[in-house]
């Protein structure tokens, strides 16, 4: 069971801060929710790779996937700004 912590806890020897989403056993998760220590949650999303870490070719491919034309004529920094503006 995935839970979002409402306070810092130590679980299996590791400290987790308020707001973190962690996976615990169903029994423990239900007890944490009942005690007001956590809320049921969905698994956390995989972090997006930063646009800055992509090559210009990868950025151009991302533009194609989103239907943005003309990225090939732009500099890498301009493509990044364009993609950020589009919420990519």
Secondary structure as GFF3:
##gff-version 3
##sequence-region A 1 88
A	DSSP	beta_strand	2	5	.	.	.	ID=ss1
A	DSSP	beta_strand	9	11	.	.	.	ID=ss2
A	DSSP	beta_strand	14	16	.	.	.	ID=ss3
A	DSSP	beta_strand	21	23	.	.	.	ID=ss4
A	DSSP	alpha_helix	26	34	.	.	.	ID=ss5
A	DSSP	beta_strand	38	40	.	.	.	ID=ss6
A	DSSP	three_ten_helix	51	53	.	.	.	ID=ss7
A	DSSP	alpha_helix	56	66	.	.	.	ID=ss8
A	DSSP	three_ten_helix	71	73	.	.	.	ID=ss9
A	DSSP	alpha_helix	76	85	.	.	.	ID=ss10
###
